[in-house]
Amino acid sequence: MIELSTSQDKHLLDVIYLLDCIPGERDLEVSFRLLIAKLGVVYPIVLPDNGRFAQPEHSQLFSNLYFLINEHNELSDDFQKCIYQIYFDLDDVEQGYCDWSVIQQDYEELLCAGRDYKQWIDFKAA
């Protein structure tokens, strides 16, 4: 847990590995929601590059999330929908069909999925 709580600078997949190492019965839904809560701390907003393209680190992040939910289809539909929506809207924004505000709105909805878990990753040592 100490390693997980200090994982702010770790790669997303490293954080998932840490979550996977926690002993006990696994709850993939909780793990993903903790991951999204952590994501909200690291990237509270996502800004476009050149007005309509995802910055490279955000593009990779969204691709990784998309890959993970395709690999683990037991996540709740609302959670999966948030990630799918971002992934598909990115293409529309990059093609010029809509502006970046759509992605920001999608991203805020995704961060809401982890809001109840933020207290578990955003605490200060006494």
N, C-alpha and C positions, 0 to 999 in steps of 0.2 A: 504494500500500500504506500510506503514511503516513496519508492521508486515511481509509482504511478502518480503520486501527488506532486512530484517534481519533474514531470514529463513534458512541461510546456514547450521545450525546444526540441522535443523528439519528433521524429517522422510519424505520420498518422498510422502507418502499419506497425511501427514499434510500439505505439500505445495499445493497439489492438492485441499485439502479442503479450504485452504486460497484463491486459485484462484476461487473456486466455490462460495465463499462468496462475491466476488466483484460484486457490483450492475451493472445492465445494461444487454444488450443483450450478450449472451454467444457465443463465437466462440471457439469451442473445439480445432480446429486446432491451433489457436494462443496459447491457454493455453498449449497444449502439446509442442509446439515449445519453449515457455518460460520455461517450465519444463526441456526440453533437454538443453537449454542454461544454466540453473542453474546446471544441471548435469555436464556439461563441466567444470564449475568452481569448483565444489566439487570433481569430479573425472576426471581430464584431461586425464588420461590414466588408463587402467585396466591391472594389471599385474597378471600372473598366480600364482597359489599356487602349488608347486611341479612340475612346468613346464608345466602342462597341465590341471589343474583343476581351475575353477573360485574360487576366494576367496569367503568366505561365504556371505559377504555383497554385492558383485557383483552378485553372483548367485541369491540372493534374489531380488536384483534390477532388473535384467533381467526377472525374473519370474513375478515380479509385472508389469513391462512394457508390457510383453506379455499378462498378464491377462487384463490390461487396454485397449489394442487395440482390444482384442477380445470382450470386453464389449461395445466398442465405434467404430463400424465399419464405421462411417462416416468420419474418417480421410483419408487423401489423400493416394493413393496407394503407392507412393514412400516412404512416412513416415512409413507406415505399413510394407513395404518390409524390411526396415532397421532393424526393431525390430525383425521380423520373422527370418531374416538372422542370426542375432546374436544368437537367441534362438536355431536354428537348427544347426548352426556351433559349438556351445558349445558341443553338443552331439558328433559331429564328432571329435573334438579335444580331448575330454575325452576318446573316444574309440581308439585314436591313429591314425586316418585317415589323420590328418593334424596337423600342429603346431599352437601355440598360435598367431602367426602373423596374421592369418586369422581373429581371434576375434578382434585383435587390429585394423585391417583395417576396419572391419565391424563397430566397435565402432566409429572410426573417421568419417565414412560416416554418422552415426547417429548424431554425434555432429554437422556435417555440416547442418543438418536440423534445428538447433537452432542458427546457427551463426548470422543470421540477427537480432535476438532478444536479443543477449548478451548485447547490449547497454542498454537494459531496466532493466537488473538485475545486471549489473556490473558498477555501477556509484558510485562516491565518493560524500559525502555530502560537500557542500561548506562552 
